[in-house]
């Protein structure tokens, strides 16, 4: 499913003043079509100024899962007040996370889904793979819109559309879970946990490395980079083997158009196996050709789907963990409207 792809950062967890205090997202179920829709509150999106970009953050919302399900595909829709679909380019990012389970590589809240404007649609075979959700499970959703057109939009709605197999069926064959690594792990930049980093003129490299909590197999992955991104590389540092290297599709000016997905499973193998006894490194490379310093110009992340080894259960989160608590606090702050406004001013400020 498209959980696979791409992150930008609202990782979450549980805390005394945390997810339970958030507003509720609207959740719609179509049992006949096996379709689950998570809709965030509507927002107004102003027109962009000349050569600029109007960015609007939607509030973080709590999502209560209404059915037992196994997710196998998903996509994000952006529509206006009349229900007409708007250009997908308006979507800066959408994030869905689970505050009660941890990430594969870090003891923080689990990203279930992350998408950006360059995320291509994807569906995995529903008889083979599925992400399990339980009725009553609590999730957290958030999104941001970015308008580069000289047209304003009113009461814009952002929806995550999920397709699922009802619980209790003998399929899918494999339980699959999302995983992610960001070069700004573990916490990004305080106070919001932003995973953006600055790009001086010329070449910039950032990396992070760590080990998975449980053994298993990576089915596939996608990448997220900003303009002037050159490559992402995932390497097994223990053996020296490059597991994957990818590059965004860009235009002549270096602007990112899309990031191709990598699928590792086929009829001969399930995918690429990773082990807790090995260390894995993600490296992001940028080439800033503008000659100027670009504040918050870079991001580097991969996200994909993972099948635990037989007998290996996905780890629950330890809410006493300091890293978990710091990450949660940053998440809640990042959903605060005043903090979002400050982030946007910083994003557009001259260096």
PyMOL commands that set and color helices and strands:
alter all, ss='L'
color gray80, all
select helices_A, chain A and resi 2-4+19-21+88-90+322-334+337-348
alter helices_A, ss='H'
color red, helices_A
select strands_A, chain A and resi 23-24+26-30+35-39+43-45+54-64+69-79+91-102+109-116+122-123+129-133+138-147+153-166+174-175+177-182+197-199+202-210+216-225+229-236+241-246+248-250+256-259+262-263+272-274+280-288+294-298+300-308
alter strands_A, ss='S'
color yellow, strands_A
deselect
rebuild
show_as cartoon
